[in-house]
Amino acid sequence: MSQLGATVSREGIRFAAWSSSARRLWVSIFDETGNRETDRLELQPEGEGVHALFVAGLGAGTRYGFRGDGDYAPERGLWFDPEKLLVDPYAIEIDRPYAHHWRLSARRNEGADTASLMPKAVAKTLPKPLPILPPLFRPGGLVYEVPVRAFTMLHPDIPERQRGTIAALAHPAMIEYLQKLGVSAVELMPVTASIDERHLPPLGLSNAWGYNPVTFMALDPRLAPGGLAELRDTVAALRKAGIGIILDLVFNHTGESDRLGPTLSLRGLDNRAYYRQEPDGRLVNDTGTGNTVACDHPIVAELVLDTLRHFVRHAGVDGFRFDLAPILGRVDGVFDPAAPLLKAIADDPVLADRVLISEPWDIGPDGYQLGNFPPSFLEWNDKYRDDVRRFWRGDAGMVGALATRLAGSSDVFAKADQPLSRTVNFIAAHDGMTVADLVAYERKHNAANGEQNRDGHNENLSWNNGVEGETSDVAIAEARFDDRCALLATLFASRGTIMLTAGDEFGRTQKGNNNAYAQDNEITWLDWGGRDLALERHASALAAMRRAAPVLSSTDFLTGEPLAGSDFPDVAWLTETGAPLSEVDWHDPRRHRLVMLLGAGERDCRFAVIVNGDRRQSMFTLPEREGFRWVPAIEAQAGAADIARLVPGRTVIFMTERKAGQARAGKDL
């Protein structure tokens, strides 16, 4: 790790910060409460932008912050103000959460010293690095997206003092639940310290998601009151249970926001180096948050790499998901899959085998980069999300698109140098409507966010399954349940990595709010007492079925050619009669039915995914072969004839071949 930050030794602490533009830098030392400044010591230039000072007699637990002085000329991108206390970008712990206050944004000489408003970095002696073990997660597994606070705030089995924290994930009740759901890795939404956007406190709201970071390594004290040790212990507990942890990290922007935002850390040390600027000094806003981190600057790239190594070495995480990831690959504002930072992550000996997941879009020029990241990155696949929603909404002509998504999205990821699909399939994520709300709300309902319903996406590809007054409430509930089951079944039937957001498996609702970032309350807190247990059982059965059928999670692209040693193609696409889909069938706008017949695997058995997207029931017939019979892959779907099955409308059925005399597939799960 870089020698920037606070390095604790037996003799004292070396404080170091980087700035290419500051004339002077200081370290402010505070008492043990973090409220009284006891010393202000000037750092000395050491060359190449590093300013450092060794202070004898100080030890672990010392609270401190930096201050910078130089030109104050925002029109030139310079924001130096020695009255602004700055949190060390390399802080690994802070003594309190960030809280927004107008004085943090005051212009130089227009506001008082901000030390009383700011968290203090806490100097720490890092524990001995952990052995770097191979990640538990492998592509094709189930990623479970978790908002740490919302996940356990209402869970009755979690001790009240532990609710809403990282430690709660290690509670036996949580581990048992994750195992039952077949989770391969938990993806923690941001757990590093963040600050509320300035418009939220006046509305009585706060940021519930954490996508507004200030410092990249320090954990949020509200989520991890036990600091780094809490994360490390939780990772170890989940790893013992066979579950990995992936951290969702935000390197694309910080909570210092636009020119009206607060000065908290990077802005006060060297705004022009840490953030991308327009020629006239204005901040580039490729993120929609007011600023864009300059990931192509060597000092920023070093900070990003040091942060990733820190969480691998000292917490043992499996990997990372990168928010608005094209920012990491922008060089002089243009995305380049061979960008130095992306290449450095892939080549780093500590990081090379980690799970890397990109959100492959930002709002800058050419910001949509799905399929264009290096082979080491898996990618969130919004084409999958949208096409699956359109199919189950009943849009015309979606059979071909659904087949492509079920098969791993070769149209996006099949490239000469990339033989495996890198898709992360998802139907809903933290940002947008929940699975339950997709089938209950045609339009967003974001009034609670205080922006007159202007925020959030307007097109959600959602539908209101049943309008009250046209049919009974019972019929509406049943139709919505069927659609939720179908959406989940489609996800678990899809080849490649799949992602499920916590609570979607039991019908969590946000009452139609598709941008609930500001709702740290019952809108986002998972209602464990009111969950739909029937839907939850369905999801658990799907997870067990997927684990028992590796052909579903494979990341190999399907070719339609026979597998080695088999007479059957790796995939055949059939109509409900068992005949191959013709060119006419593929383009029939009225077709909402198909069968994905996957070729024989290790046990020489084929696997069928039967999709009836029509509201009418239909008879489906599968091709037979001597010595084998078709049986349901999920016991709950048993009850009809093995070959010809009457499939209800809006349903996905799974069938597997068994040699004559073998037990039913469901019995094996």
N, C-alpha and C positions, 0 to 999 in steps of 0.2 A: 504494500500500500504506500501511497505517496507520503512524504514527510510533512505534508500540510496538515493543519489542525493542531490538536494538543497531544503531544507525545509525552507520556508520563514515565519517569524513571525514578530510581531510588533517590537521586539528588534533587530532583525538581521536575519542572515541566518546560518543554520547549514549545512555544506558540509560534505558528507560522501561517501566513495567509498570502494569497497571490493577488497582485494587481499590476497591470502595465501602465496605469494612468494616475494612480494616487501619488500625491507628493509625500504624504505621511500616513502611517497606519499605527494604531495603538491597540493594546489589549487592555480591557477593563476587567479588574478582578473584583468579585463580589463576596460578601460574607456568606455564611452557610445557609442563610435563609434565601439568598439571591435577591435581596431587596436593597442592600446598601453597598454602594461602590466604595471599595477600600483602597484601590490603587488604579492608576491609569498609566501604563508603561508603553513607551514608544518602541515599535518594532524597527529593526535595522535592515536596510536593503542588503540582500545577499547575491543579487544578480538574477537575471532572467525573470524578473517580476516577483521574486520571492522576498518577503519581509518576515523576519523571524527574531525571536528573543528567548533566551533561556532564563527562567526565573527559579532560583534555588529556593528550596524549602517548601515548595508547594507539592501537593500530592493528589491522588485520586479523590474525586469528590469536589474539587475546586470548581466554582461556578464562574463563568467568564463570558465575554463577548468582545467583538472587534468594533473599531471605529475607523473611518477613513476621511481624509481631507484632500482636497484638490479643487479643481474648477467646478463651479455649479452652473452648468449651462445645458438644461434639458434639450434645448433646440439642437445641441451638438451631441446629445446622448450622454452627458456628464451630470451625475447626480450626487456628488460628494457633499456630505453634511456631517460633521463630527458630532452633532447632537443626536444623530440617529444611531442607536445601538444596533449592531448587526450580529446575527447568529452565524457562527462558523459554518461554512458549507460542508465541512468535514465533521461536524458534531455527530456523535453517535448516541447522545442522550440529551434531552432538554428537561428542565425542571418543572415545566408547566405547559399547558397547551397554548397555542397561538390564539389571540383574541383580537378582533378588529376594533380599531379606535381611529377617529378622524385625525388625531395628531400624528399617527404613523405616516400619513400622506401629506402632512404640512410641508410647504416649501421652506427652503433654508431661511432661517431667521424669522420665520412666521410661527414657530411652535416651540414648545419647551423640549427639554431632553426626554427621549423616549424610553430610557432604561427601565422606568417603573412599569411600562406597558409590555415589555418584551420578555419572553422566556430567556433563560440563561443556559448556555451550553454547559454540560457537566463533564469535566475531564475524567476519563475512565482508563483503567488498565484492562485491555482486552484479554479475554480468556485465551488459553492455548487453542490454536485452530483445531477444528474437528477433523477427523479423517474424512477425506473427500470420497464418499461412496457413490457408486453409480446411481443415477436417478431410478426411482421405482417406476415412474410413469414411462410408458412407451406409446408412440403414435398408434392411434386406434382405440385408445382407452377412453374412459369417461372423465371429463373435467367437470368439476362441480363448483360453479362460481358462487362465492360466499361474501356477502357484506357482513363483516365481522360483528359489528354492533347489532344490526337488525336480526341476525341469525339466532341469537340466544336471549334477547331482551325479555321475551315472554315464555321462555321454556321452563315448565314447572319443575323439572328435575335438576336444573342448574342452580346452585346456591346463589341467592340474590346478590351477594357481594361480587360474584364472579361473572354475572351476566353482562353481555356486551363486550367481553374481552377476548383476547387471543387464547388465554388459558382455558376458557370455557369450551373451546374446540376439542381439548384433550379429555374432557369429562367422559367417563365410560358410556353414558347415555348417548353422547354425540358420536363417539367412535362406533358403537353398536349400530346406530342409525346409518352412518356413512357406509359401513360394511354391508348392511342389508340392501342398500341401494346400489352396491357394486361400484362405488366411487374409486377411480384410479388415483386421482389427485384433486385436492382442494385448491382452487385458485382464489386467494384472498384478495378482495378488492383493497385499494390502497390502505396500508397500515402505517405509513410514515406520516410525520406530523404535517398537518395542513391548516389552512386558515379559511374562515368564511369569506365569501365574496361580500363586498362592501354594502350591497343593497339588501342583504338578508337580515342583519340584526334589526334594522328599523321595522321590518315586517314580522319580527318575532320568530324568524326561521333560522335554521343553521344547516350547514352542509352535511348531509348524511352519507355521502359516498367517499369523500376524501380525495377527489381528483383536483385538488388545488394546493399542491405541496409548497413548502418553503425550503426545507432542507431534505436531502434525499436519503440519508442514512438513519437519522434519528426517528425512532418510532413514536407514534402519538401516545402521550401518557395516558389518555383516556382509554385507548384500546390495549395498551400494554403497560399497565402500572408496574409490572415487574421488569420492564426494560427488555434488553436483548435476551436475557436469560429466559424470560417468559416465552419468547418466540422460539428459542432453541429447544426448550423443554417440550413445547407443543409439537414442533417438527419431529422430535424424537419419539414422542408418544404415538403420533399418527404413523410414523415410519414403522414402528414395531407392529402396528396393526395392518401394515401393507398398503398404506395410503401416503402418497407424496404431497408436498406443499409447493405451490407455484405462487410467487408474489406478483401482483399487478403493480407495476411501477410507472411513474409519470415523469419522463425526462423531457417532455415537449414544451412545457411552460411551467411557470411558478405562480404563486399567489401574489406576487408583486404587481401583477396585472398591467394595465396600460399607464399612460402618463399621469393619471389621477390616482393610481394605486399607491400602496404603502411601500416604504423603503425598509426592508427587513433583513436582507443578506446580500445576494449577488448584485443587486442594483447599486448598493452603497459601496461595494468593493471595486467593481469595474463593469458598469452597465454595458459599455460598448463591446467588451469582450464576451460577456456571458450571454448577451441577447443579440439577436439579429436586428440590424438597423436599416432603415431606408437612408439614402444619401443625405436627406435633410434632417436626420436625427430621429425621425419617427420610428417607433417600434414596429417591426414586421409582425403581422397577426395571422399567421397560417394556422392558428389553433382555435381562433374564435374566442380566446380568453384575454386578449390584450397584449400578450407578448409571446415570443417564440425563442426557446433556448437555442443557442448557436452550437449545435452538436458537432459542427465541422471545425470548431476552434479546438486546438490541441489541449488547452487547459480544461475545457468542458468534457472532451472525450476522456481525458484522464480521470476526471471526477466520476463520470458514468461507469467506467471500467472498475474503478476502485470500489464504487458502491456495489456493483454486482459481485465482485470477489468477496467483499465484506459479508454479504448475506450467504454466500456459499460456504466460506471458511468458518464463519462464526455462528451460523444458524443451521447450516446443513440443508438448505432448500433445494428442491429438485430443479427449479428453473424460474422463468420470468415471463410475464405477459407485458407487452409494451403498448401503452396507450398512444394513439395517434402516431404510430411507428414511422411513417415516412419522414417525420422530422429528424429521426436518427440517421436517415440516409440522404438528407439534403446537403449538397455541397454547393456553396454560393447560391442557395435557394432552389437548386434543381435536384430532384431525387435521382440517386445513382445506386443501383443494387450492389455495386462494388465500392461504395463509399468507405473511407478509411475506418470509421467507427464500426460499421457492420462487419467489415472484414476482421477488425481487431477482436470483436466479440467471438466470431467463429474460430479464430486462430488461437485464442488465449488458452493456455494449458489448464487453467482452473475452470473456464467457462465452456470449453469446446464440446463437452458432452451434456451440457445442461439442456433442459427443455426451453425452447425459445418460441414464443407465440407473438405474432404481430397483429395489431389492429391496423390493416393496411390502407388507411386513408386519413387524410387531414383536409382542411378546407383551402389550402394554398393552391397555387397553379400546379396542374397535373397531380393533384393530391390523391387521386384514386389509383392505388397501385396493387390491387388484388392480383395475386399470381406472379408478382414481379420481385418478391423478396428472394434472398439467397436460399439455397436448398436446406440450410440448417434451420430455417424458420418455418414453423406451422403458421397458418394464417386464418383469422376469422373470415368466414365465407358468407358475406351478406347476400350473394346470389342464391345460395342455398336457402337462407332464411326467407327471402322474398318469393322464390319459386314455390316452396312448400306452402307458404301462406296462400299464394294465389290458387294453387291446386285445390286446397281444402276450402277456400272461399267459394269455389265453383267457377272460376274464370275459365273461359273457353280455350281449348287448344293447349293445355298444359301437360299432357301426358309425356311428351318428349322431354320437356324441361325437368319433370319429376324424375324420369328415368336417369337423366344425366346426373342429377343431384344424388340420387340413391347410390349411384355407381362411383362416387368420389370426385365428380366435377372435372373430368378429363379436359373439358373445353377450357378450363382455367389453368390447370396445373400440369397437364401432360406436355412436357418439353423435352428436348433431346438430352439435356443434362440432368433431368429430374425424373427418374423412373417410377417414383412413388408419389401418391397424392399427399399433399400437405394441408389438405382442408381441415378446418375446424368447423364442423356442422353445428348449427344452432338455430332454434326457432325463436327464442326470446333471450335477451340478455338484460343486464341491469338497466340499460338505456333503451327505453321503449315499453310497450305494453307487455304484461305478463301473458303466459299461455292462456290462463283462465280469462283474462280480459279481452284477448284477441277474438273470442267467440261471443262476447257479450256487449261490446261497445264498437259502434262504427266510427266514432270520433273520439278524440282525446277529451279528457275532463281534468284540466290542469288549473282550475281556478284557485285551488289552495296554494299554488306557488306565488300568488300575488302579482301576476303579470297579465291579468285579464285573458288568460287562456291563449296568449300569443306565443308562449315558449313551447318547445317540443315539436316533433315532426307532425305534419298535418296528414300525411299519407301513411297509414299503418298497415294497410292491406288486411284490415280486420273486418269483422262482420258481427251483426247482432242476430244471433241464431234464435229467431222467434221474437215477434213483437207482441208485447202484452196486449191482450184484447182480441188478438186473432186466433189464439189457441190457449190451452190451459197452462197454468204455471208449471204443472208437473211435466207436461210435454216439452215445454221450453227447457226445463232443467235437464231432462233426459237428453234432448238434442245437444245441449251444450256439453254435457258429460261425454257423449259419444264423440264429439269433435275434439275435445281435449284428449281423450284416449287415442284418437286417430293421429293427432299431431305428435304425441309422445311416441307412439308406435313407429311412425315414420322416422323420427329421429333415431331411435334404437335400431332401426333396420338399415341405416345408412352406413356405407363403407367409409372408413377413415375415422379420425378423432371426432368425438361428439362432445358437446358442452350443454350442460343443464344448469340453469340458475336456481339457487336454493329456493325451495318452496313451490316451484312450478310443478313438481311431481305430486303435490297434494292440493293444487288449486289456489295458490296464493293470489290475492287480488289487491290492486292498488286503486280500485274504484275508477278505473279508466285513466288514471294519471300516467302519462307516458314519459314523464321527465321528473321523477320523484326525488331528484338529488337534494332538494331542500326540505325533505320531510323526514326528519329524525323523530318519528312518532309512529303511531299505529298504522299509518298508511304504508310504511315500509317494513315495520317490525313483523316478523313471521308469526302468524296466529297458530301456534301449535295446538291449542285447545279446539280450534274450529276447523281443523284441516279435513279434507275429503279423504277418508280412509280407504274408500273403494278405489279412488284414483291412485292413491299411494300404493295400494296392493298391486294395481295394474303396472305401475312403474317398476316396482320391485320384481315382478314376474318378467317384465321386459328385460331388465338388467340381467337376471339369471339366464334367460334365454340367449342373450347376446354373449355372455361369458361361455355358454355351452356351444356356441356356433361361431368359431373364429373366422369363418368365411365372411361374417358381417363386419368385423372390425379390421379386416385386412386393408392395407393401403396400396396394394397392387392395383394397377389399372386393369379393367376388364377389356378383353379383346374380342370375345365371341368365338375364339378358337379353342380347340380341345386342350385340356390340361395334360401335362406329362403323365403318361400311363393311364389315360382315361379316354373313353369314347365320347365323352360329353364336353361341350364347350363350357368355358368358365362362366358364361351367362347366356341365357336365351330370354327374349322378351316375348311374352305370349298374351293372347287375348283371353277372355274368360272361357272360351271353348277349348283352350289348350293349343290353338294354332299360333304360329309365329305372327307377330304384328306386321302387317303389310305397310307399304309406303302410304297407302290411303289411310290406314288406321292411325299411323303416327300423326297425320295432319288433319284428322277428323276433329273439328272443334267441339263436337258433342261427346267425344270419348272421355270418360272419367274412370276407366277401369284398366288394369294391367296386372300382369304377373311377372315378377323378376325371379327367374329360375336359375339359381347359382349352381355351378358345376360340382361334381363329386370332389370331396376333399380326402382327408386321411382315411376316413372310414368308408370311402367309396359311396357316400350318400349325398344326394342332392338336397338343396334347401330352397324352399319357395316362399316368397313374400307376395301375398295376394292383396291387392289394393282395390277396394271398391269405393271410389269417391263420389259415386252417384247416391242420391237419396233413396233410390229404389234397391231392394234386395236383388241378388242375381245368383244364378248357379255358376260355379266355377269348376272346371275339370282340369286335372293335372295329368300329364303323360305318364303312363305306367311302364314298368319293366318287370320282367319275370324275376321272381325271387325277392322282390322288395314291395313294401307297401308304404303309403303316405300316412303319417300320424301327426297330430298337432304338436308343435314345438312348445306350446304353453298349455298346461293341463286345463286351465280355465276355458280354453277355446275348444275343448273336446266336446263330443256329443253328436256330431254329424257324421255322415258316411266318410270314409277315408279318402276316396277319390273324387267323387262329385259332392261338392259342398254348397249349401245354400248360404251365401254370405250376406249378412244384413247390409243396408246402406251405411255409408260413412264409417267404414271399418277396414282395419288391416289385420289379416290373418297370417299366421306363420305355420308352415308345414315342413316336416323333414322326412326324408326316406329312412326306413329301417328295414334291415333284412328280415325276412319272414321269421317269426318266432321271437324277435327281440322285444323288449319292453317298450312301452310308449315313451316318447321323448320327454314328456312332462314328468314322468316318474324318475327320470335320470337327473333332474335339475335339483 
